[in-house]
Amino acid sequence: MPAPKGRTKIATETKTLKVGDAAPDFTLRAHDGSEVTLSKLRGQRVVLAFFAFAFTNT
């Protein structure tokens, strides 16, 4: 089955996390172009804010 528009095949194969599960490690691009990796922030408070379609052309 092909992935829906705007989604990758990886997104459709990712397991669902439950409350209390540890977040998997990932790297995202920050607003200033640098890369931020979750595992490098261990021991710090982390807040993620996702804005669906905020910066897309859809």
C-alpha positions in Angstrom: 0.0 0.0 0.0 1.5 3.4 -0.9 2.0 6.0 1.7 -0.5 8.9 1.8 0.5 12.2 0.1 3.1 14.0 2.3 4.0 10.9 4.3 6.9 8.6 4.0 6.7 4.8 4.1 8.8 5.0 7.3 6.0 7.0 9.0 3.5 4.3 8.2 5.8 1.6 9.7 6.7 3.4 12.9 5.4 1.7 16.0 2.9 3.6 18.2 4.3 4.8 21.6 2.3 4.4 24.7 2.2 6.8 27.7 5.4 6.1 29.7 7.4 4.8 26.8 10.9 6.3 26.2 11.0 8.5 23.1 13.1 7.0 20.3 16.2 9.0 19.4 15.8 11.4 16.5 17.5 14.5 14.9 15.6 17.5 13.7 16.6 20.8 12.1 16.2 23.8 14.4 14.9 27.2 13.4 18.4 28.5 12.9 19.4 25.6 10.6 21.4 23.6 13.2 20.6 20.0 14.0 19.3 19.0 17.4 19.5 15.3 18.5 17.3 14.1 21.4 19.9 11.9 23.0 22.3 14.8 23.4 19.6 16.6 25.5 19.4 13.8 28.1 18.9 15.1 31.6 17.4 18.4 30.3 13.8 19.3 30.0 12.6 19.1 26.4 9.4 20.5 24.9 8.4 19.6 21.3 5.9 21.7 19.5 4.6 20.4 16.2 2.8 22.6 13.8 1.2 20.5 11.1 1.4 22.0 7.7 2.8 25.3 9.1 5.7 25.4 6.6 4.4 23.3 3.7 3.0 24.3 0.4 0.0 22.0 0.6 
